[in-house]
Amino acid sequence: MTGAEWFGSEPGGLNRYFTDLFGALQRHPGTTVSAAAFGDPPPGGRSWGATGGSTLHRASRSVLARPSAAARVPGGARRPTILDRHFCLYGPPMTGARHGDRLVVHFHGPWAAESRMAGAPEFIARAKYLVERARYAGADRFVVLSEYFRDALVTDYRVPADRIDIIAPGVDLDRFTSTPRPAATGERIVLCIRRLERRMGIDRLIQAWPAVLSTHPGTRLVIIGTGTAEPELRAQVSSSGLQSSISFDGRVTDDQLAARYEQAEFTVVPSVALEGFGLIALESLACGRAPIVTDCGGLPDAVRGLDASLIVPAGVVDALAARVVTALNGAVPAPDRCRAHAESFSWAAAAARHHALYTELCG
């Protein structure tokens, strides 16, 4: 497995997924797995070096890195190896096809389109798209978390649908545990945990907040995360006079994050574009806190089987405000129902499906 960064060094949904899937595959019977990314690795993982630095420097280091030794069976015969790439830019090229080696690509999102939405010039977005296409060439199979990104691969990258597997992610049910919701007295907290980027829709949530306060004065919105849009989001809060009811708490550790869930009544995931699944929604559910999500990409997949009323139209401020208000009125699933729903997303099941895919390719 090759990824971008280890989650312990750099937060983010892709890094969380990569790190947790690696751990799940380590525990799965019959699987021998190695993994490399930037930052401090967990036990059994490898690092290409510290996080940060230029994209070109990081890409060069990872592409030139020596892969792990190929697995061997008794007698010295060489087993086919799977290279499972989780970010197009990083990791060595696929070599050794003569040995039956196979390339799997986890498509976590369109790098070029994300850059375009963040305001990158069109020539940069186009260059990133060409890099993606080159690094996807020759892949035997693609893995996505939702139908939304399967469709993006087919439409935007011209990948045949029969080479794409949809495998739902898991959630760490030991790290994130359920607690009773706080009593509705004093200051009430709504939590939003997102990278602070334009496509995450946090500006819409800030726009919705005055309507929430008109019905539930004293409610606080706590935003956790960092990103390129942070200065403009802070300016939006200030210009709207919402400094006393909206706070930005930056990055937090996993232990701190679990405590924040415990303090909150529910969470909001207001994405407006390019959302493959939304692992943060599963973490919220595992902690017994219902997530209000938009109908963006794969987000509805996390909650549809629990309560479809938790899904609101992406980018529609009035609808978002109205659902937050009804949630503060008590119209959210109880913690035990949220937890039970989260338990249907198991890392053990995800690892078993990956193992079956790898076995099929090497069979």
C-alpha positions, 0 to 999 in steps of 0.5 A: 500500500502507498498513501499520502501521509500517515494519519498520526502526522497529518489529519484528513479523511484519506489519511485516516482511511489509509492508516486504518485499512492498513491496520485492518489488513494486518489483522486479517488472516492470510494477508501479508501487507506493507505500507508506506507514506510520509510522516510517522508510521504506525507499527509495521508501516514505513515512512518516506520522510517527514510531511511537508516540502514541495510536491515535486520533492515528495513525489520524487522520494516516493517514486524512487523508494525501493518497494518491500521485498516480494513475498515468497512461498517455500522453495523460493517461488515468487508470489504475485504482489499487489501494489495498492496505490491510494494517491496518484502522485506517490509510490513507485511505478508498477514493475514486475508484471512478468511475475503476475504482479497487479496494480490496484488504485484507490480513487479517493477523489479527483485531484484535478477537480479539487484543485480547480475548486480551490482556485488553482489556475486551469493549466495547473488543474489540467496538468494534475488531470494528466498526471492522474491519467498517467498514474492510473494507466495499467491499473487492473482494478479500482476501488471507490467508497461510493457509487458517486466516485464510481460514476466519476471514474467512468465519466471523467476518467473513462475507466470501464465500470467492470474494473471498479469495485465499491467497498464501503469503509469502516470506522474504529469502534474502539477509538470512537465510543458512544455516550449519552447526549448532554442535557439540553441546558446551558450552552448547547454545542453543534460540531463541524469537523472538516478541512477548511476548503471551499468545497466543504460548504462551511460558508453555507453553515455560517450563513445558516447560523443566524436563523439557528440562533433566532430559535435557539439563542446561546447555541455554539457552533464549534468548527474543527479543522484547518485549510486554505479557506480558514481566513475567509471563513473567519472573516465571514464570521466576523463580518456577520457578528457571530464571533460569540457563537462560532469558534474555530478550534483548529486541529485536535488529537484523536483523544480530544476529538472523542471528547468533543463528540461527547460534548456535542449534541450532533454534528453537521457535514455541509459539503457542496462538492466532491465528497466521496463518502465522509468518514467523519459521519461514521465517526460521529455515528460511532460516538452516538451523535447523529450527523446532518449531511448534504446530498453531496456525493457519497455522504448520504450512504453513511446515514440513509439506512438510519434516518433519511431526514438527516440528508439536506440539499447541498448548498441550500442554506434555508434547508440546512438551517431548518434541519439544524433547528429541528435537531436542536428541538430533539428530532435526531436518532438516539445515541444507541441507534446511531451506534448500532448503525455505525457498527454495520460499517466494520473494518474487518468486513472491509479488510475481508473484501479487499483480501478477496479482491487481491486474491482474485487478481493473483489467482 
